[in-house]
């Protein structure tokens, strides 16, 4: 819950206590890495991830976290290299979706919205059927593409991507928030309310 609320300091404390009781629990370690990255304690995150990787070296989530750490260090190419280690065959559709969004995010964080949007367009066009057939995975991908377009100041394309994401899977909250943020006119409150209803404790709820 602390992670969802962006209370990273509290998350670090509670997860650290949990690890004391289950010192070899890789999932707890991975959650701790996420909290440490959020708290901008990259050095600690690296050490925790090394420990998690020593127990489960092939974990796709470890690759995702390595990418997040690299983004925290502004090492964009290293981030993409880490995300690219996630494959549909070894790690499944959801982790591959997260990895592709991570690659796009590395471009966005570097300030290149056009490359971010182009990457997502290419992936959506060529996505494996196990992703293309799942509306719950399609929505975040469209939403991420919209963020790239928005950064590139292509507002119409961004709005279209957000709306497509919501049409794909209306229960994915973030698309509602991003559409709310750029919508002009009377229906702006509709999207804001939808976000809060779907994720009342979410990072954008406030």
Beta strands, then each sheet from edge to edge (+ up, - down):
end
